[in-house]
Amino acid sequence: QVQLVESGGGLVQAGGSLRLSCAASGRPFTSYAMGWFRQAPGKEREFVAAINWSGGTTYYADSVKGRFTISRNNAKNTVYLQMNSLKPEDTAVYYCAAAHNRIKPNWVDSYEYEYWGQGTQVTVSS
């Protein structure tokens, strides 16, 4: 089992920044690629960003590319999502998730991920 705990959400004005953190415990952190997803009210959960076990490979949804940065600190068992130039449409509950390392991962697919955090609310006011 892997336990994931997100933090760092909150209320921010459009154009502002937030940094989300996700602390992992329970299994070797480097066994997993990590992803961030979000879900806005009345919408499906959508992929935001992912990072491989070493941090050497990242992938982003087009909607956040150039504004968000995913990173990880394997010594601290933590993955981060730095969110800049926030827009009201970024408002959602943000979830981190862990996917066991695979040869051909499909990080966009939520079914790829075995473990999920409880989510943290991000609200961007206009």
Secondary structure, DSSP 8 states (H G I E B T S, - for coil): --EEEEE--EEEETT--EEEEEEEESS-GGGEEEEEEEE-TTS--EEEEEE-TTSS-EEE-TTTTTTEEEEEETTTTEEEEEE-S--GGG-EEEEEEEEE--SS--TT-GGG-SEE---EEEEEE-
